[in-house]
């Protein structure tokens, strides 16, 4: 029986995690077609279930054993640590989605959260496989992959009036998101990336498109 090298096994684990991570793209896509209240009716219970389950594994040894037995292969080393007691990525994604859809206009949330799901996935896979040049806490290859894919997301994401400035705003925010993803900051990427991009977009809309109603998509939904 052939045993995979540790590096290849680690990459396969990351590939599995990111494949599941991509399923979260259903959140911004679905939010385009439903009122925010409906989206929250779904997201809030899911966030509570995942959050409480995640906390329970740190408190109850028997539950932790069962949790790690079934889902341990999806967890990173720091998420398994009994000393640091980190929440797992799925919990952070749901927390991020719930807070993001509450505080941001829908047009901004959809773009920022889609970049998180798609670009963070591509950056991780490219960086692990092809990363050769260190860049802050990540690799230059991974950061470039993040930015290029994020530009693609910006081009495809819905816009209010499809003004040229909206694309410029999205690309500028995506560049900032790529920098934040590479920075060695003690905040989970699932929180830092979408909130940085969302805040930047909101500010740039206010500065460069002050007459555009950023809540137009919310009102349409």
Secondary structure, DSSP 8 states (H G I E B T S, - for coil): -----HHHHHHHHHHHHHHHHHTTHHHHHHHTTS-HHHHHHHHHHHHHHHHHHHHHHHH-HHHHHHHHHHHGGGS-HHHH-TTT----HHHHHHHHHHHHHHHS-HHHHHHHHHHHHHHHHHHHHHHHHH--SEETTEEHHHHHHHHHHHHHHHHHS--SS--HHHHHHHHHHHHHHHHHHHS--SS-HHHHHHHHHHHHHHHHHHHH-TTS-TTHHHHH-
